[in-house]
Amino acid sequence: MSKLESLSGRAMDLVETVGDGIRHAVPNHAMKWVETGAALAVLKAGSRATTSFVKRNPALTAAAVAGAGLLWYVARRKARQAQRNGATIEGTSRRVEAKRASRPAPARKRTTRSRAKVSE
């Protein structure tokens, strides 16, 4: 093993040890602040990427927004129809009396035709 490999291994061990120490030393609510900061950083990076994509592909972005709007409109309309149809349904009905089933006819025996042996 070369000195460079051992140095990188030692550095990784040191980083893991420091990370574990910080994790145990920092109170729980402080870790929440760190997680929130990380989430905000991801959001900021994502917004930058989105902005550059929109600038490069305005037609594709407009089509995506129009498609999303159409899907939202269809979902909203279906929800309204379901709400209207969820009310009392007017209709007619009649009671059907249950009857005992009659016995089924006995099954007929099948006869098999015997093939006549043809002698040559």
Summary of the structure (lengths in Angstrom):
residues: 120
radius of gyration: 38.3
end to end distance: 93.8
largest distance: 104.8
contacts: 163
relative contact order: 0.03
helix: 67%
strand: 0%
